[in-house]
Amino acid sequence: MKQQTPVMRICISCKKTFNRINLVKITKDHKHGIMFQKGMGRSAYICKSKKCYSDSKIKKKLQKALKTFLEPEFIDIFEKEIASYNDYPNKGI
Ligand SMILES: [Zn+2]
């Protein structure tokens, strides 16, 4: 039996390692700008913990990770997006 190795990524906020399926991927797409869970380009991962995505420094961390400027409104969209993926808050890894 072949065992599948989970792809591990680090949350940019808490710096903990998670299985990629438990993280939300934020990508600065070449054509479409910032995208969630899709797109091609520089990307960052964040876990679905409220503590992480509502962190006051998250915008700075994202800007640094994605090497881009984020509008102040972005954080509202961002929080809503992550929360919408957060259907199973206690599932974890
Ligand atoms: Zn985190």
PDB file of the backbone (N, CA, C, O) and the ligand in Angstrom, with CONECT records:
HET     ZN  A 101       1
ATOM      1  N   MET A   1       0.836  -1.213   0.000  1.00  0.00           N
ATOM      2  CA  MET A   1       0.000   0.000   0.000  1.00  0.00           C
ATOM      3  C   MET A   1       0.864   1.252   0.000  1.00  0.00           C
ATOM      4  O   MET A   1       1.795   1.399   0.792  1.00  0.00           O
ATOM      5  N   LYS A   2       0.528   2.125  -0.895  1.00  0.00           N
ATOM      6  CA  LYS A   2       1.289   3.372  -0.988  1.00  0.00           C
ATOM      7  C   LYS A   2       0.642   4.420  -0.079  1.00  0.00           C
ATOM      8  O   LYS A   2      -0.557   4.688  -0.163  1.00  0.00           O
ATOM      9  N   GLN A   3       1.444   4.986   0.763  1.00  0.00           N
ATOM     10  CA  GLN A   3       0.905   6.011   1.652  1.00  0.00           C
ATOM     11  C   GLN A   3       1.148   7.387   1.064  1.00  0.00           C
ATOM     12  O   GLN A   3       2.236   7.688   0.572  1.00  0.00           O
ATOM     13  N   GLN A   4       0.131   8.209   1.123  1.00  0.00           N
ATOM     14  CA  GLN A   4       0.290   9.554   0.587  1.00  0.00           C
ATOM     15  C   GLN A   4       0.861  10.480   1.643  1.00  0.00           C
ATOM     16  O   GLN A   4       0.356  10.562   2.762  1.00  0.00           O
ATOM     17  N   THR A   5       1.917  11.169   1.267  1.00  0.00           N
ATOM     18  CA  THR A   5       2.519  12.118   2.197  1.00  0.00           C
ATOM     19  C   THR A   5       1.771  13.435   2.115  1.00  0.00           C
ATOM     20  O   THR A   5       1.656  14.018   1.037  1.00  0.00           O
ATOM     21  N   PRO A   6       1.266  13.907   3.235  1.00  0.00           N
ATOM     22  CA  PRO A   6       0.572  15.192   3.166  1.00  0.00           C
ATOM     23  C   PRO A   6       1.540  16.330   2.877  1.00  0.00           C
ATOM     24  O   PRO A   6       2.689  16.313   3.318  1.00  0.00           O
ATOM     25  N   VAL A   7       1.064  17.311   2.138  1.00  0.00           N
ATOM     26  CA  VAL A   7       1.885  18.480   1.835  1.00  0.00           C
ATOM     27  C   VAL A   7       1.764  19.441   3.014  1.00  0.00           C
ATOM     28  O   VAL A   7       0.664  19.869   3.365  1.00  0.00           O
ATOM     29  N   MET A   8       2.879  19.769   3.611  1.00  0.00           N
ATOM     30  CA  MET A   8       2.870  20.618   4.789  1.00  0.00           C
ATOM     31  C   MET A   8       3.274  22.044   4.429  1.00  0.00           C
ATOM     32  O   MET A   8       4.199  22.270   3.649  1.00  0.00           O
ATOM     33  N   ARG A   9       2.569  22.984   5.007  1.00  0.00           N
ATOM     34  CA  ARG A   9       2.895  24.394   4.783  1.00  0.00           C
ATOM     35  C   ARG A   9       2.832  25.132   6.116  1.00  0.00           C
ATOM     36  O   ARG A   9       2.200  24.672   7.067  1.00  0.00           O
ATOM     37  N   ILE A  10       3.498  26.283   6.168  1.00  0.00           N
ATOM     38  CA  ILE A  10       3.552  27.060   7.401  1.00  0.00           C
ATOM     39  C   ILE A  10       2.578  28.222   7.337  1.00  0.00           C
ATOM     40  O   ILE A  10       2.523  28.947   6.344  1.00  0.00           O
ATOM     41  N   CYS A  11       1.806  28.394   8.412  1.00  0.00           N
ATOM     42  CA  CYS A  11       0.908  29.540   8.523  1.00  0.00           C
ATOM     43  C   CYS A  11       1.768  30.789   8.716  1.00  0.00           C
ATOM     44  O   CYS A  11       2.663  30.805   9.560  1.00  0.00           O
ATOM     45  N   ILE A  12       1.493  31.839   7.927  1.00  0.00           N
ATOM     46  CA  ILE A  12       2.332  33.034   8.032  1.00  0.00           C
ATOM     47  C   ILE A  12       2.096  33.793   9.334  1.00  0.00           C
ATOM     48  O   ILE A  12       2.893  34.654   9.707  1.00  0.00           O
ATOM     49  N   SER A  13       1.014  33.478  10.019  1.00  0.00           N
ATOM     50  CA  SER A  13       0.734  34.191  11.257  1.00  0.00           C
ATOM     51  C   SER A  13       1.316  33.488  12.490  1.00  0.00           C
ATOM     52  O   SER A  13       2.108  34.080  13.223  1.00  0.00           O
ATOM     53  N   CYS A  14       0.927  32.235  12.717  1.00  0.00           N
ATOM     54  CA  CYS A  14       1.410  31.556  13.930  1.00  0.00           C
ATOM     55  C   CYS A  14       2.682  30.745  13.683  1.00  0.00           C
ATOM     56  O   CYS A  14       3.283  30.228  14.624  1.00  0.00           O
ATOM     57  N   LYS A  15       3.089  30.636  12.421  1.00  0.00           N
ATOM     58  CA  LYS A  15       4.324  29.928  12.030  1.00  0.00           C
ATOM     59  C   LYS A  15       4.290  28.434  12.352  1.00  0.00           C
ATOM     60  O   LYS A  15       5.328  27.772  12.373  1.00  0.00           O
ATOM     61  N   LYS A  16       3.102  27.918  12.600  1.00  0.00           N
ATOM     62  CA  LYS A  16       2.991  26.486  12.847  1.00  0.00           C
ATOM     63  C   LYS A  16       2.836  25.772  11.515  1.00  0.00           C
ATOM     64  O   LYS A  16       2.368  26.358  10.539  1.00  0.00           O
ATOM     65  N   THR A  17       3.226  24.518  11.480  1.00  0.00           N
ATOM     66  CA  THR A  17       3.127  23.727  10.268  1.00  0.00           C
ATOM     67  C   THR A  17       1.812  22.959  10.247  1.00  0.00           C
ATOM     68  O   THR A  17       1.425  22.329  11.232  1.00  0.00           O
ATOM     69  N   PHE A  18       1.140  23.023   9.117  1.00  0.00           N
ATOM     70  CA  PHE A  18      -0.148  22.345   8.966  1.00  0.00           C
ATOM     71  C   PHE A  18      -0.162  21.552   7.664  1.00  0.00           C
ATOM     72  O   PHE A  18       0.610  21.815   6.742  1.00  0.00           O
ATOM     73  N   ASN A  19      -1.056  20.580   7.618  1.00  0.00           N
ATOM     74  CA  ASN A  19      -1.369  19.940   6.360  1.00  0.00           C
ATOM     75  C   ASN A  19      -1.995  21.017   5.468  1.00  0.00           C
ATOM     76  O   ASN A  19      -2.854  21.780   5.912  1.00  0.00           O
ATOM     77  N   ARG A  20      -1.562  21.069   4.226  1.00  0.00           N
ATOM     78  CA  ARG A  20      -2.011  22.132   3.335  1.00  0.00           C
ATOM     79  C   ARG A  20      -3.538  22.213   3.218  1.00  0.00           C
ATOM     80  O   ARG A  20      -4.092  23.296   3.032  1.00  0.00           O
ATOM     81  N   ILE A  21      -4.210  21.070   3.328  1.00  0.00           N
ATOM     82  CA  ILE A  21      -5.675  21.095   3.197  1.00  0.00           C
ATOM     83  C   ILE A  21      -6.346  21.845   4.340  1.00  0.00           C
ATOM     84  O   ILE A  21      -7.509  22.234   4.231  1.00  0.00           O
ATOM     85  N   ASN A  22      -5.621  22.049   5.430  1.00  0.00           N
ATOM     86  CA  ASN A  22      -6.186  22.788   6.555  1.00  0.00           C
ATOM     87  C   ASN A  22      -5.826  24.273   6.544  1.00  0.00           C
ATOM     88  O   ASN A  22      -6.116  25.010   7.486  1.00  0.00           O
ATOM     89  N   LEU A  23      -5.197  24.680   5.471  1.00  0.00           N
ATOM     90  CA  LEU A  23      -4.794  26.082   5.367  1.00  0.00           C
ATOM     91  C   LEU A  23      -5.529  26.757   4.220  1.00  0.00           C
ATOM     92  O   LEU A  23      -6.018  26.096   3.304  1.00  0.00           O
ATOM     93  N   VAL A  24      -5.600  28.065   4.281  1.00  0.00           N
ATOM     94  CA  VAL A  24      -6.156  28.831   3.162  1.00  0.00           C
ATOM     95  C   VAL A  24      -4.978  29.463   2.428  1.00  0.00           C
ATOM     96  O   VAL A  24      -4.111  30.094   3.032  1.00  0.00           O
ATOM     97  N   LYS A  25      -4.972  29.278   1.132  1.00  0.00           N
ATOM     98  CA  LYS A  25      -3.879  29.798   0.312  1.00  0.00           C
ATOM     99  C   LYS A  25      -4.283  31.144  -0.260  1.00  0.00           C
ATOM    100  O   LYS A  25      -5.362  31.277  -0.837  1.00  0.00           O
ATOM    101  N   ILE A  26      -3.437  32.129  -0.108  1.00  0.00           N
ATOM    102  CA  ILE A  26      -3.686  33.448  -0.677  1.00  0.00           C
ATOM    103  C   ILE A  26      -2.623  33.675  -1.741  1.00  0.00           C
ATOM    104  O   ILE A  26      -1.426  33.618  -1.460  1.00  0.00           O
ATOM    105  N   THR A  27      -3.067  33.930  -2.948  1.00  0.00           N
ATOM    106  CA  THR A  27      -2.132  34.069  -4.061  1.00  0.00           C
ATOM    107  C   THR A  27      -2.260  35.431  -4.718  1.00  0.00           C
ATOM    108  O   THR A  27      -3.358  35.944  -4.935  1.00  0.00           O
ATOM    109  N   LYS A  28      -1.118  35.993  -5.024  1.00  0.00           N
ATOM    110  CA  LYS A  28      -1.114  37.219  -5.819  1.00  0.00           C
ATOM    111  C   LYS A  28      -0.998  36.770  -7.268  1.00  0.00           C
ATOM    112  O   LYS A  28       0.096  36.540  -7.782  1.00  0.00           O
ATOM    113  N   ASP A  29      -2.144  36.652  -7.906  1.00  0.00           N
ATOM    114  CA  ASP A  29      -2.188  36.145  -9.270  1.00  0.00           C
ATOM    115  C   ASP A  29      -1.686  37.199 -10.253  1.00  0.00           C
ATOM    116  O   ASP A  29      -1.961  38.390 -10.107  1.00  0.00           O
ATOM    117  N   HIS A  30      -0.950  36.735 -11.251  1.00  0.00           N
ATOM    118  CA  HIS A  30      -0.377  37.667 -12.231  1.00  0.00           C
ATOM    119  C   HIS A  30      -1.454  38.483 -12.934  1.00  0.00           C
ATOM    120  O   HIS A  30      -1.279  39.673 -13.194  1.00  0.00           O
ATOM    121  N   LYS A  31      -2.575  37.824 -13.238  1.00  0.00           N
ATOM    122  CA  LYS A  31      -3.624  38.494 -14.016  1.00  0.00           C
ATOM    123  C   LYS A  31      -4.728  39.066 -13.141  1.00  0.00           C
ATOM    124  O   LYS A  31      -5.202  40.177 -13.380  1.00  0.00           O
ATOM    125  N   HIS A  32      -5.140  38.308 -12.124  1.00  0.00           N
ATOM    126  CA  HIS A  32      -6.372  38.651 -11.414  1.00  0.00           C
ATOM    127  C   HIS A  32      -6.173  39.306 -10.049  1.00  0.00           C
ATOM    128  O   HIS A  32      -7.147  39.601  -9.356  1.00  0.00           O
ATOM    129  N   GLY A  33      -4.955  39.530  -9.670  1.00  0.00           N
ATOM    130  CA  GLY A  33      -4.720  40.120  -8.360  1.00  0.00           C
ATOM    131  C   GLY A  33      -4.833  39.063  -7.259  1.00  0.00           C
ATOM    132  O   GLY A  33      -4.560  37.885  -7.492  1.00  0.00           O
ATOM    133  N   ILE A  34      -5.236  39.489  -6.065  1.00  0.00           N
ATOM    134  CA  ILE A  34      -5.269  38.563  -4.935  1.00  0.00           C
ATOM    135  C   ILE A  34      -6.405  37.544  -5.093  1.00  0.00           C
ATOM    136  O   ILE A  34      -7.550  37.911  -5.356  1.00  0.00           O
ATOM    137  N   MET A  35      -6.075  36.281  -4.931  1.00  0.00           N
ATOM    138  CA  MET A  35      -7.079  35.220  -5.028  1.00  0.00           C
ATOM    139  C   MET A  35      -6.952  34.291  -3.835  1.00  0.00           C
ATOM    140  O   MET A  35      -5.884  34.153  -3.240  1.00  0.00           O
ATOM    141  N   PHE A  36      -8.060  33.661  -3.504  1.00  0.00           N
ATOM    142  CA  PHE A  36      -8.067  32.698  -2.407  1.00  0.00           C
ATOM    143  C   PHE A  36      -8.189  31.289  -2.963  1.00  0.00           C
ATOM    144  O   PHE A  36      -9.056  31.014  -3.792  1.00  0.00           O
ATOM    145  N   GLN A  37      -7.327  30.406  -2.509  1.00  0.00           N
ATOM    146  CA  GLN A  37      -7.350  28.983  -2.857  1.00  0.00           C
ATOM    147  C   GLN A  37      -7.093  28.705  -4.339  1.00  0.00           C
ATOM    148  O   GLN A  37      -7.183  27.555  -4.770  1.00  0.00           O
ATOM    149  N   LYS A  38      -6.782  29.714  -5.106  1.00  0.00           N
ATOM    150  CA  LYS A  38      -6.461  29.492  -6.521  1.00  0.00           C
ATOM    151  C   LYS A  38      -5.554  30.603  -7.014  1.00  0.00           C
ATOM    152  O   LYS A  38      -5.179  31.502  -6.263  1.00  0.00           O
ATOM    153  N   GLY A  39      -5.211  30.523  -8.290  1.00  0.00           N
ATOM    154  CA  GLY A  39      -4.363  31.540  -8.887  1.00  0.00           C
ATOM    155  C   GLY A  39      -2.926  31.072  -8.999  1.00  0.00           C
ATOM    156  O   GLY A  39      -2.499  30.118  -8.349  1.00  0.00           O
ATOM    157  N   MET A  40      -2.196  31.781  -9.847  1.00  0.00           N
ATOM    158  CA  MET A  40      -0.792  31.454 -10.071  1.00  0.00           C
ATOM    159  C   MET A  40       0.047  32.649  -9.659  1.00  0.00           C
ATOM    160  O   MET A  40      -0.234  33.781 -10.053  1.00  0.00           O
ATOM    161  N   GLY A  41       1.058  32.399  -8.882  1.00  0.00           N
ATOM    162  CA  GLY A  41       1.940  33.490  -8.494  1.00  0.00           C
ATOM    163  C   GLY A  41       2.444  33.298  -7.073  1.00  0.00           C
ATOM    164  O   GLY A  41       2.356  32.207  -6.511  1.00  0.00           O
ATOM    165  N   ARG A  42       2.965  34.354  -6.511  1.00  0.00           N
ATOM    166  CA  ARG A  42       3.487  34.300  -5.158  1.00  0.00           C
ATOM    167  C   ARG A  42       2.343  34.032  -4.183  1.00  0.00           C
ATOM    168  O   ARG A  42       1.306  34.693  -4.244  1.00  0.00           O
ATOM    169  N   SER A  43       2.528  33.077  -3.295  1.00  0.00           N
ATOM    170  CA  SER A  43       1.420  32.794  -2.388  1.00  0.00           C
ATOM    171  C   SER A  43       1.858  32.619  -0.945  1.00  0.00           C
ATOM    172  O   SER A  43       3.027  32.378  -0.641  1.00  0.00           O
ATOM    173  N   ALA A  44       0.878  32.750  -0.075  1.00  0.00           N
ATOM    174  CA  ALA A  44       1.096  32.613   1.358  1.00  0.00           C
ATOM    175  C   ALA A  44      -0.017  31.734   1.904  1.00  0.00           C
ATOM    176  O   ALA A  44      -1.100  31.653   1.325  1.00  0.00           O
ATOM    177  N   TYR A  45       0.258  31.083   3.018  1.00  0.00           N
ATOM    178  CA  TYR A  45      -0.745  30.218   3.629  1.00  0.00           C
ATOM    179  C   TYR A  45      -1.066  30.727   5.022  1.00  0.00           C
ATOM    180  O   TYR A  45      -0.203  31.214   5.752  1.00  0.00           O
ATOM    181  N   ILE A  46      -2.343  30.595   5.361  1.00  0.00           N
ATOM    182  CA  ILE A  46      -2.737  30.967   6.712  1.00  0.00           C
ATOM    183  C   ILE A  46      -3.690  29.904   7.244  1.00  0.00           C
ATOM    184  O   ILE A  46      -4.508  29.372   6.493  1.00  0.00           O
ATOM    185  N   CYS A  47      -3.592  29.593   8.527  1.00  0.00           N
ATOM    186  CA  CYS A  47      -4.494  28.610   9.111  1.00  0.00           C
ATOM    187  C   CYS A  47      -5.834  29.288   9.390  1.00  0.00           C
ATOM    188  O   CYS A  47      -5.951  30.513   9.342  1.00  0.00           O
ATOM    189  N   LYS A  48      -6.835  28.468   9.682  1.00  0.00           N
ATOM    190  CA  LYS A  48      -8.192  29.014   9.795  1.00  0.00           C
ATOM    191  C   LYS A  48      -8.532  29.477  11.208  1.00  0.00           C
ATOM    192  O   LYS A  48      -9.698  29.700  11.535  1.00  0.00           O
ATOM    193  N   SER A  49      -7.508  29.617  12.034  1.00  0.00           N
ATOM    194  CA  SER A  49      -7.758  30.078  13.393  1.00  0.00           C
ATOM    195  C   SER A  49      -8.040  31.579  13.392  1.00  0.00           C
ATOM    196  O   SER A  49      -7.332  32.362  12.759  1.00  0.00           O
ATOM    197  N   LYS A  50      -9.092  31.959  14.118  1.00  0.00           N
ATOM    198  CA  LYS A  50      -9.483  33.379  14.153  1.00  0.00           C
ATOM    199  C   LYS A  50      -8.338  34.238  14.686  1.00  0.00           C
ATOM    200  O   LYS A  50      -8.134  35.372  14.253  1.00  0.00           O
ATOM    201  N   LYS A  51      -7.609  33.677  15.621  1.00  0.00           N
ATOM    202  CA  LYS A  51      -6.482  34.372  16.209  1.00  0.00           C
ATOM    203  C   LYS A  51      -5.471  34.770  15.129  1.00  0.00           C
ATOM    204  O   LYS A  51      -4.829  35.817  15.220  1.00  0.00           O
ATOM    205  N   CYS A  52      -5.343  33.935  14.129  1.00  0.00           N
ATOM    206  CA  CYS A  52      -4.391  34.223  13.054  1.00  0.00           C
ATOM    207  C   CYS A  52      -4.943  35.203  12.046  1.00  0.00           C
ATOM    208  O   CYS A  52      -4.297  36.205  11.740  1.00  0.00           O
ATOM    209  N   TYR A  53      -6.135  34.932  11.521  1.00  0.00           N
ATOM    210  CA  TYR A  53      -6.599  35.806  10.431  1.00  0.00           C
ATOM    211  C   TYR A  53      -7.104  37.150  10.907  1.00  0.00           C
ATOM    212  O   TYR A  53      -7.208  38.087  10.115  1.00  0.00           O
ATOM    213  N   SER A  54      -7.425  37.264  12.209  1.00  0.00           N
ATOM    214  CA  SER A  54      -7.847  38.588  12.675  1.00  0.00           C
ATOM    215  C   SER A  54      -6.725  39.304  13.434  1.00  0.00           C
ATOM    216  O   SER A  54      -6.956  40.313  14.100  1.00  0.00           O
ATOM    217  N   ASP A  55      -5.532  38.773  13.322  1.00  0.00           N
ATOM    218  CA  ASP A  55      -4.372  39.392  13.957  1.00  0.00           C
ATOM    219  C   ASP A  55      -4.142  40.794  13.384  1.00  0.00           C
ATOM    220  O   ASP A  55      -4.272  41.005  12.178  1.00  0.00           O
ATOM    221  N   SER A  56      -3.804  41.744  14.247  1.00  0.00           N
ATOM    222  CA  SER A  56      -3.633  43.122  13.783  1.00  0.00           C
ATOM    223  C   SER A  56      -2.441  43.266  12.837  1.00  0.00           C
ATOM    224  O   SER A  56      -2.368  44.219  12.061  1.00  0.00           O
ATOM    225  N   LYS A  57      -1.522  42.329  12.905  1.00  0.00           N
ATOM    226  CA  LYS A  57      -0.333  42.438  12.048  1.00  0.00           C
ATOM    227  C   LYS A  57      -0.461  41.629  10.762  1.00  0.00           C
ATOM    228  O   LYS A  57       0.476  41.562   9.966  1.00  0.00           O
ATOM    229  N   ILE A  58      -1.623  41.018  10.563  1.00  0.00           N
ATOM    230  CA  ILE A  58      -1.738  40.101   9.434  1.00  0.00           C
ATOM    231  C   ILE A  58      -1.588  40.803   8.091  1.00  0.00           C
ATOM    232  O   ILE A  58      -1.033  40.229   7.154  1.00  0.00           O
ATOM    233  N   LYS A  59      -2.068  42.024   7.983  1.00  0.00           N
ATOM    234  CA  LYS A  59      -1.961  42.751   6.719  1.00  0.00           C
ATOM    235  C   LYS A  59      -0.488  42.978   6.362  1.00  0.00           C
ATOM    236  O   LYS A  59      -0.067  42.777   5.223  1.00  0.00           O
ATOM    237  N   LYS A  60       0.271  43.399   7.361  1.00  0.00           N
ATOM    238  CA  LYS A  60       1.706  43.621   7.145  1.00  0.00           C
ATOM    239  C   LYS A  60       2.396  42.326   6.732  1.00  0.00           C
ATOM    240  O   LYS A  60       3.226  42.300   5.823  1.00  0.00           O
ATOM    241  N   LYS A  61       2.026  41.247   7.431  1.00  0.00           N
ATOM    242  CA  LYS A  61       2.651  39.955   7.137  1.00  0.00           C
ATOM    243  C   LYS A  61       2.315  39.492   5.732  1.00  0.00           C
ATOM    244  O   LYS A  61       3.166  38.960   5.020  1.00  0.00           O
ATOM    245  N   LEU A  62       1.064  39.698   5.340  1.00  0.00           N
ATOM    246  CA  LEU A  62       0.644  39.314   3.990  1.00  0.00           C
ATOM    247  C   LEU A  62       1.338  40.166   2.933  1.00  0.00           C
ATOM    248  O   LEU A  62       1.780  39.661   1.901  1.00  0.00           O
ATOM    249  N   GLN A  63       1.425  41.451   3.204  1.00  0.00           N
ATOM    250  CA  GLN A  63       2.077  42.345   2.246  1.00  0.00           C
ATOM    251  C   GLN A  63       3.522  41.934   2.034  1.00  0.00           C
ATOM    252  O   GLN A  63       4.045  41.977   0.920  1.00  0.00           O
ATOM    253  N   LYS A  64       4.152  41.536   3.125  1.00  0.00           N
ATOM    254  CA  LYS A  64       5.545  41.121   3.050  1.00  0.00           C
ATOM    255  C   LYS A  64       5.664  39.785   2.296  1.00  0.00           C
ATOM    256  O   LYS A  64       6.523  39.615   1.431  1.00  0.00           O
ATOM    257  N   ALA A  65       4.788  38.861   2.647  1.00  0.00           N
ATOM    258  CA  ALA A  65       4.845  37.533   2.038  1.00  0.00           C
ATOM    259  C   ALA A  65       4.519  37.583   0.545  1.00  0.00           C
ATOM    260  O   ALA A  65       5.132  36.879  -0.257  1.00  0.00           O
ATOM    261  N   LEU A  66       3.547  38.423   0.183  1.00  0.00           N
ATOM    262  CA  LEU A  66       3.117  38.476  -1.215  1.00  0.00           C
ATOM    263  C   LEU A  66       3.828  39.568  -1.997  1.00  0.00           C
ATOM    264  O   LEU A  66       3.657  39.699  -3.209  1.00  0.00           O
ATOM    265  N   LYS A  67       4.620  40.340  -1.291  1.00  0.00           N
ATOM    266  CA  LYS A  67       5.361  41.455  -1.900  1.00  0.00           C
ATOM    267  C   LYS A  67       4.423  42.365  -2.691  1.00  0.00           C
ATOM    268  O   LYS A  67       4.663  42.663  -3.861  1.00  0.00           O
ATOM    269  N   THR A  68       3.368  42.791  -2.040  1.00  0.00           N
ATOM    270  CA  THR A  68       2.402  43.647  -2.714  1.00  0.00           C
ATOM    271  C   THR A  68       1.788  44.605  -1.712  1.00  0.00           C
ATOM    272  O   THR A  68       1.926  44.426  -0.502  1.00  0.00           O
ATOM    273  N   PHE A  69       1.107  45.626  -2.223  1.00  0.00           N
ATOM    274  CA  PHE A  69       0.384  46.533  -1.354  1.00  0.00           C
ATOM    275  C   PHE A  69      -1.067  46.087  -1.280  1.00  0.00           C
ATOM    276  O   PHE A  69      -1.685  45.791  -2.303  1.00  0.00           O
ATOM    277  N   LEU A  70      -1.608  46.039  -0.072  1.00  0.00           N
ATOM    278  CA  LEU A  70      -2.999  45.625   0.096  1.00  0.00           C
ATOM    279  C   LEU A  70      -3.832  46.812   0.555  1.00  0.00           C
ATOM    280  O   LEU A  70      -3.451  47.544   1.468  1.00  0.00           O
ATOM    281  N   GLU A  71      -4.960  46.987  -0.087  1.00  0.00           N
ATOM    282  CA  GLU A  71      -5.878  48.066   0.283  1.00  0.00           C
ATOM    283  C   GLU A  71      -6.398  47.824   1.700  1.00  0.00           C
ATOM    284  O   GLU A  71      -6.505  46.680   2.140  1.00  0.00           O
ATOM    285  N   PRO A  72      -6.723  48.922   2.420  1.00  0.00           N
ATOM    286  CA  PRO A  72      -7.273  48.735   3.773  1.00  0.00           C
ATOM    287  C   PRO A  72      -8.536  47.858   3.764  1.00  0.00           C
ATOM    288  O   PRO A  72      -8.780  47.105   4.706  1.00  0.00           O
ATOM    289  N   GLU A  73      -9.332  47.962   2.698  1.00  0.00           N
ATOM    290  CA  GLU A  73     -10.569  47.171   2.593  1.00  0.00           C
ATOM    291  C   GLU A  73     -10.275  45.686   2.469  1.00  0.00           C
ATOM    292  O   GLU A  73     -11.124  44.840   2.751  1.00  0.00           O
ATOM    293  N   PHE A  74      -9.072  45.389   2.046  1.00  0.00           N
ATOM    294  CA  PHE A  74      -8.744  43.993   1.806  1.00  0.00           C
ATOM    295  C   PHE A  74      -8.970  43.123   3.038  1.00  0.00           C
ATOM    296  O   PHE A  74      -9.453  41.996   2.931  1.00  0.00           O
ATOM    297  N   ILE A  75      -8.619  43.652   4.202  1.00  0.00           N
ATOM    298  CA  ILE A  75      -8.687  42.858   5.425  1.00  0.00           C
ATOM    299  C   ILE A  75     -10.120  42.401   5.731  1.00  0.00           C
ATOM    300  O   ILE A  75     -10.328  41.298   6.237  1.00  0.00           O
ATOM    301  N   ASP A  76     -11.101  43.250   5.422  1.00  0.00           N
ATOM    302  CA  ASP A  76     -12.503  42.857   5.597  1.00  0.00           C
ATOM    303  C   ASP A  76     -12.856  41.661   4.718  1.00  0.00           C
ATOM    304  O   ASP A  76     -13.453  40.681   5.166  1.00  0.00           O
ATOM    305  N   ILE A  77     -12.466  41.777   3.448  1.00  0.00           N
ATOM    306  CA  ILE A  77     -12.728  40.695   2.490  1.00  0.00           C
ATOM    307  C   ILE A  77     -12.001  39.434   2.945  1.00  0.00           C
ATOM    308  O   ILE A  77     -12.545  38.330   2.938  1.00  0.00           O
ATOM    309  N   PHE A  78     -10.771  39.643   3.333  1.00  0.00           N
ATOM    310  CA  PHE A  78      -9.916  38.550   3.773  1.00  0.00           C
ATOM    311  C   PHE A  78     -10.527  37.785   4.951  1.00  0.00           C
ATOM    312  O   PHE A  78     -10.605  36.556   4.937  1.00  0.00           O
ATOM    313  N   GLU A  79     -10.956  38.536   5.970  1.00  0.00           N
ATOM    314  CA  GLU A  79     -11.541  37.885   7.153  1.00  0.00           C
ATOM    315  C   GLU A  79     -12.801  37.102   6.794  1.00  0.00           C
ATOM    316  O   GLU A  79     -13.020  35.995   7.285  1.00  0.00           O
ATOM    317  N   LYS A  80     -13.623  37.695   5.928  1.00  0.00           N
ATOM    318  CA  LYS A  80     -14.856  37.011   5.511  1.00  0.00           C
ATOM    319  C   LYS A  80     -14.528  35.742   4.737  1.00  0.00           C
ATOM    320  O   LYS A  80     -15.151  34.699   4.932  1.00  0.00           O
ATOM    321  N   GLU A  81     -13.536  35.850   3.855  1.00  0.00           N
ATOM    322  CA  GLU A  81     -13.139  34.694   3.059  1.00  0.00           C
ATOM    323  C   GLU A  81     -12.678  33.546   3.947  1.00  0.00           C
ATOM    324  O   GLU A  81     -13.148  32.415   3.818  1.00  0.00           O
ATOM    325  N   ILE A  82     -11.757  33.850   4.842  1.00  0.00           N
ATOM    326  CA  ILE A  82     -11.209  32.789   5.699  1.00  0.00           C
ATOM    327  C   ILE A  82     -12.329  32.194   6.560  1.00  0.00           C
ATOM    328  O   ILE A  82     -12.415  30.979   6.732  1.00  0.00           O
ATOM    329  N   ALA A  83     -13.176  33.064   7.091  1.00  0.00           N
ATOM    330  CA  ALA A  83     -14.268  32.578   7.927  1.00  0.00           C
ATOM    331  C   ALA A  83     -15.185  31.646   7.146  1.00  0.00           C
ATOM    332  O   ALA A  83     -15.742  30.699   7.701  1.00  0.00           O
ATOM    333  N   SER A  84     -15.339  31.925   5.843  1.00  0.00           N
ATOM    334  CA  SER A  84     -16.212  31.082   5.030  1.00  0.00           C
ATOM    335  C   SER A  84     -15.617  29.693   4.794  1.00  0.00           C
ATOM    336  O   SER A  84     -16.344  28.743   4.505  1.00  0.00           O
ATOM    337  N   TYR A  85     -14.300  29.580   4.917  1.00  0.00           N
ATOM    338  CA  TYR A  85     -13.663  28.268   4.793  1.00  0.00           C
ATOM    339  C   TYR A  85     -13.635  27.545   6.127  1.00  0.00           C
ATOM    340  O   TYR A  85     -13.216  26.392   6.229  1.00  0.00           O
ATOM    341  N   ASN A  86     -14.085  28.245   7.128  1.00  0.00           N
ATOM    342  CA  ASN A  86     -13.916  27.776   8.503  1.00  0.00           C
ATOM    343  C   ASN A  86     -15.133  27.008   9.014  1.00  0.00           C
ATOM    344  O   ASN A  86     -15.582  27.212  10.142  1.00  0.00           O
ATOM    345  N   ASP A  87     -15.657  26.124   8.172  1.00  0.00           N
ATOM    346  CA  ASP A  87     -16.855  25.378   8.528  1.00  0.00           C
ATOM    347  C   ASP A  87     -16.609  24.348   9.613  1.00  0.00           C
ATOM    348  O   ASP A  87     -17.521  23.983  10.354  1.00  0.00           O
ATOM    349  N   TYR A  88     -15.372  23.880   9.701  1.00  0.00           N
ATOM    350  CA  TYR A  88     -15.053  22.850  10.692  1.00  0.00           C
ATOM    351  C   TYR A  88     -13.956  23.335  11.610  1.00  0.00           C
ATOM    352  O   TYR A  88     -12.822  22.861  11.539  1.00  0.00           O
ATOM    353  N   PRO A  89     -14.290  24.283  12.477  1.00  0.00           N
ATOM    354  CA  PRO A  89     -13.241  24.909  13.296  1.00  0.00           C
ATOM    355  C   PRO A  89     -12.491  23.932  14.205  1.00  0.00           C
ATOM    356  O   PRO A  89     -11.333  24.165  14.553  1.00  0.00           O
ATOM    357  N   ASN A  90     -13.141  22.860  14.579  1.00  0.00           N
ATOM    358  CA  ASN A  90     -12.481  21.954  15.531  1.00  0.00           C
ATOM    359  C   ASN A  90     -11.849  20.729  14.878  1.00  0.00           C
ATOM    360  O   ASN A  90     -11.324  19.843  15.553  1.00  0.00           O
ATOM    361  N   LYS A  91     -11.912  20.704  13.563  1.00  0.00           N
ATOM    362  CA  LYS A  91     -11.398  19.537  12.857  1.00  0.00           C
ATOM    363  C   LYS A  91      -9.879  19.451  13.002  1.00  0.00           C
ATOM    364  O   LYS A  91      -9.336  18.399  13.339  1.00  0.00           O
ATOM    365  N   GLY A  92      -9.214  20.554  12.748  1.00  0.00           N
ATOM    366  CA  GLY A  92      -7.764  20.610  12.923  1.00  0.00           C
ATOM    367  C   GLY A  92      -7.016  19.545  12.168  1.00  0.00           C
ATOM    368  O   GLY A  92      -7.514  19.015  11.174  1.00  0.00           O
ATOM    369  N   ILE A  93      -5.845  19.231  12.622  1.00  0.00           N
ATOM    370  CA  ILE A  93      -5.006  18.229  11.946  1.00  0.00           C
ATOM    371  C   ILE A  93      -4.821  17.047  12.883  1.00  0.00           C
ATOM    372  O   ILE A  93      -4.149  16.078  12.530  1.00  0.00           O
TER     373      ILE A  93
HETATM  374 ZN    ZN A 101      -1.970  30.256  12.156  1.00  0.00          ZN2+
END
